[in-house]
Amino acid sequence: MLSKKILVTGAAGFIGYHLCENLIAEGHEVVGLDNINDYYDVNLKYSRIAQLGIEKESIYENNITTSHLHKSFRFIKCNLENKNAIGDLFESEQFDMVCNLAAQAGVRYSIENPSAYIESNIVGFLNILEACRNYDVRKLVYASSSSVYGNNTKIPFSVDDNVDHPISLYAATKKSNELMAHTYSHLFGIETIGLRFFTVYGPWGRPDMAMFLFTDAILNEKPIKVFNNGNLSRDFTYIDDIVKGVSQVLNRSIKADLARIYNIGNSRPVQLLDFISATEKSTGKTAEKIYLPMQAGDVEKTWADVSALQKDYGYESETDVENGIANFVSWYKCYYDIT
Ligand SMILES: NC(=O)c1ccc[n+]([C@@H]2O[C@H](COP(=O)([O-])OP(=O)(O)OC[C@H]3O[C@@H](n4cnc5c(N)ncnc54)[C@H](O)[C@@H]3O)[C@@H](O)[C@H]2O)c1
């Protein structure tokens, strides 16, 4: 495999951190970028990049720091909205490829904080597209989301399904990214590949997501909130399977349309109550459940049809939820020092 120089945005985030670790191991030269915002515990973000050899004390805004563990990894604390800083970075680094994972994530938060989504996901993404255009980056892989399917009733969700009916601003920004990327492929010949991630979970996961919230509550003997009275199902996808798929897309060149969209998921949806039972089994404790109605902006089910990614890149997901949850619970206990 040829070594490439790759920018990964959102590198202190859950998926970005794991992806950087994988790309470094594959022999690529990686620059990680993140603004380390406080949407959730910043200590978790600093701890992730410390695993990659970047210590909090060595980080200065808009300055690149080299890892003390991997000479092929460097990190920059930078805001996607800072157009000049992004332009300067692209000009000095001349990246071969970009993987844009930085975004304001979360469906529920977008109802109360819409501006954060427009700034990071729309203005920030435009700055990435413009920098790719101006500094001749030929390949951009970026995070989209299963949330673009809204309340799609046809299952599994296929990339050929209509996605004109998002039910949260978060979903609308992700769908907008797909349209913006298509335009830049068409106008400037940049290969853009949008990956619609389906509920990613695993070690170093996000504190605002179900896996983390359930484990935290169950281990600390607090009640868990079960929305839509448990009548929800999700295509929970283990982080290693996501990283493997993103890496396949970055590493392989295929002959196809310049602007492409793929689902990336486990393709085996799990009922929320079964997910909770598996978490109880792994923690060895019983959850106290508070049954609540559906939350605004949330969807009842997700299920990825991954046939396009299988066909073009040979993608297969391997981790079942029992093993994935057990890995998460072990990481959680170790990280938070729970015996
Ligand atoms: N985790 C999932 O289940 C899931 C599902 C669908 C889509 N996604 C998408 O995948 C991507 C990664 O998600 P994640 O779960 O790792 O989330 P995350 O919040 O852990 O990571 C995103 C990172 O981006 C950084 N960031 C946000 N706005 C920024 C900005 N304006 N400038 C620079 N950095 C910024 C944050 O500090 C954070 O560390 C996101 O685009 C998200 O929308 C995730």
The ligand as an ORCA input file, in Angstrom:
! r2SCAN-3c Opt
* xyz 0 1
  N     -20.855      8.155     16.163
  C     -21.904      7.895     15.376
  O     -22.710      6.985     15.654
  C     -22.136      8.681     14.121
  C     -23.256      8.362     13.330
  C     -23.477      9.081     12.166
  C     -22.599     10.078     11.775
  N     -21.534     10.379     12.566
  C     -20.640     11.450     12.120
  O     -19.312     10.969     12.174
  C     -18.413     12.031     12.506
  C     -17.598     11.655     13.726
  O     -18.492     11.384     14.802
  P     -17.997     11.017     16.269
  O     -19.005     10.090     16.829
  O     -16.574     10.663     16.258
  O     -18.227     12.429     16.975
  P     -17.284     13.259     17.982
  O     -18.123     14.384     18.466
  O     -16.689     12.340     18.988
  O     -16.138     13.785     17.026
  C     -16.206     14.968     16.288
  C     -14.997     15.822     16.636
  O     -15.035     16.969     15.804
  C     -14.613     18.088     16.560
  N     -15.243     19.275     15.967
  C     -16.555     19.585     15.957
  N     -16.767     20.756     15.324
  C     -15.537     21.181     14.915
  C     -15.091     22.328     14.212
  N     -15.942     23.265     13.840
  N     -13.766     22.458     13.956
  C     -12.890     21.495     14.352
  N     -13.262     20.405     15.037
  C     -14.568     20.245     15.313
  C     -15.097     17.822     17.971
  O     -14.299     18.494     18.950
  C     -14.988     16.310     18.078
  O     -13.798     15.916     18.728
  C     -19.296     13.257     12.693
  O     -19.314     13.966     11.486
  C     -20.658     12.678     12.985
  O     -21.694     13.572     12.627
  C     -21.285      9.707     13.715
*
